[in-house]
Amino acid sequence: MTVRHLVDRDAPTAAARFLRFLETGTAPEGLFAPDVFGDLTFPHWRVQATSADELLAIRRREHPGPSDVRVERLDPTDRGWVLQLEERWDADGQRWYAREMFRADIEDGRITELTAYCTGDWDEAAQRRHREAVTLVRP
């Protein structure tokens, strides 16, 4: 058995393609391995997917896109990357907000495993309450 200790050289390209997916709502061809495993955690719920089709269906149900994305960090790992970001999108006549952390394993330029942690979707009222109650040191 071979253990991968080096970052897949395609990992930065896969990260850029993943960001384009979040921004447009459309997955570039070959972004996910057909049998990608997805493990998505929301504030009060957790779901999993065992294929690219299932993962895409979850995304379209939760955040159909397009979205504006602000990347806070992109850190390489021994198998791919960890991506921290803010996402904003329009739905139901409001501007929504979420903060998310993704960890991806990359093999041959495709995401083979994706773990996501999300703050949950904040509507405009939640964003306003947060601004009134908390002063952030960093954006």
C-alpha positions as CSV (number, residue, x, y, z in Angstrom):
1,M,0.0,0.0,0.0
2,T,1.3,3.4,-0.9
3,V,0.7,6.4,1.4
4,R,0.5,9.8,-0.2
5,H,2.7,12.3,1.7
6,L,3.0,14.9,-0.9
7,V,0.4,17.4,-2.0
8,D,-1.2,16.4,-5.3
9,R,0.4,18.8,-7.8
10,D,-3.1,19.5,-9.1
11,A,-4.4,20.6,-5.7
12,P,-4.2,24.4,-6.4
13,T,-6.0,23.9,-9.7
14,A,-8.7,21.8,-8.0
15,A,-9.1,24.6,-5.4
16,A,-9.5,27.2,-8.1
17,R,-12.1,25.0,-9.9
18,F,-13.9,24.4,-6.6
19,L,-14.1,28.2,-6.0
20,R,-15.5,28.7,-9.5
21,F,-18.1,26.0,-8.7
22,L,-19.2,27.9,-5.5
23,E,-19.3,31.2,-7.4
24,T,-21.3,30.0,-10.5
25,G,-23.3,27.0,-9.1
26,T,-22.0,24.9,-12.0
27,A,-19.4,22.2,-11.4
28,P,-16.6,22.2,-13.9
29,E,-16.2,18.8,-15.7
30,G,-14.1,16.4,-13.6
31,L,-14.1,18.6,-10.4
32,F,-15.3,15.6,-8.3
33,A,-14.4,12.0,-8.7
34,P,-17.6,10.0,-9.6
35,D,-17.4,8.2,-6.2
36,V,-16.5,11.3,-4.1
37,F,-17.4,11.1,-0.5
38,G,-18.9,14.2,1.0
39,D,-19.4,14.8,4.7
40,L,-21.3,18.1,5.3
41,T,-22.0,19.5,8.8
42,F,-24.4,22.4,9.5
43,P,-25.2,23.9,12.8
44,H,-28.0,21.4,13.6
45,W,-27.7,18.8,10.9
46,R,-25.2,16.5,9.1
47,V,-25.5,14.8,5.7
48,Q,-23.3,12.6,3.6
49,A,-23.0,11.9,-0.1
50,T,-21.3,9.0,-1.8
51,S,-21.2,10.3,-5.4
52,A,-20.7,13.5,-7.3
53,D,-24.4,13.5,-8.3
54,E,-25.5,13.3,-4.6
55,L,-23.0,16.0,-3.6
56,L,-24.1,18.3,-6.3
57,A,-27.8,17.8,-5.4
58,I,-27.1,18.7,-1.8
59,R,-25.3,21.9,-2.9
60,R,-28.0,22.9,-5.3
61,R,-30.6,22.4,-2.6
62,E,-28.7,24.4,0.0
63,H,-27.0,27.1,-2.1
64,P,-28.1,27.0,-5.7
65,G,-25.7,29.8,-6.7
66,P,-24.4,32.0,-7.9
67,S,-22.5,33.2,-4.9
68,D,-19.9,35.9,-4.0
69,V,-17.0,34.2,-2.3
70,R,-14.3,35.8,-0.2
71,V,-11.4,33.4,0.5
72,E,-9.9,33.9,4.0
73,R,-7.3,31.0,3.8
74,L,-6.2,28.2,1.5
75,D,-3.8,25.9,3.2
76,P,-2.2,22.8,1.6
77,T,-2.4,19.4,3.4
78,D,-0.6,16.2,2.7
79,R,-3.6,15.1,0.5
80,G,-5.1,18.3,-0.8
81,W,-6.2,21.5,0.9
82,V,-8.2,23.3,3.6
83,L,-10.2,26.3,2.4
84,Q,-11.8,28.9,4.7
85,L,-14.3,31.4,3.2
86,E,-17.3,33.6,3.4
87,E,-20.1,33.2,1.0
88,R,-23.0,35.5,0.1
89,W,-25.9,34.9,-2.3
90,D,-29.3,36.2,-3.1
91,A,-32.4,34.0,-2.4
92,D,-36.0,34.7,-1.4
93,G,-35.6,38.4,-1.8
94,Q,-32.7,38.6,0.7
95,R,-28.9,38.7,0.7
96,W,-27.7,35.6,2.7
97,Y,-24.4,34.9,4.4
98,A,-22.5,31.8,5.6
99,R,-19.0,31.1,6.7
100,E,-17.5,27.8,5.7
101,M,-14.5,25.6,6.0
102,F,-13.8,22.8,3.4
103,R,-11.2,20.1,3.5
104,A,-10.6,18.3,0.3
105,D,-8.5,15.2,-0.7
106,I,-7.3,15.5,-4.2
107,E,-6.3,12.6,-6.5
108,D,-5.4,13.0,-10.1
109,G,-6.8,16.6,-10.0
110,R,-10.3,15.5,-8.7
111,I,-11.8,15.9,-5.3
112,T,-12.2,12.4,-3.9
113,E,-13.3,13.4,-0.4
114,L,-14.8,16.7,0.8
115,T,-15.7,17.7,4.3
116,A,-17.5,20.9,5.0
117,Y,-18.4,22.8,8.1
118,C,-20.9,25.7,7.8
119,T,-22.1,28.3,10.2
120,G,-25.5,28.0,8.7
121,D,-27.3,30.4,6.5
122,W,-27.8,33.8,8.0
123,D,-30.7,35.9,6.6
124,E,-30.5,39.7,6.7
125,A,-32.1,39.9,10.2
126,A,-29.4,37.5,11.6
127,Q,-26.7,39.5,10.0
128,R,-28.1,42.7,11.4
129,R,-28.4,41.2,15.0
130,H,-24.8,40.0,14.7
131,R,-23.5,43.5,13.6
132,E,-25.4,45.1,16.5
133,A,-24.1,42.6,19.1
134,V,-20.5,41.9,18.0
135,T,-17.6,44.0,16.9
136,L,-15.2,41.8,14.9
137,V,-11.5,42.5,15.2
138,R,-11.0,41.1,11.7
139,P,-13.5,40.9,8.8
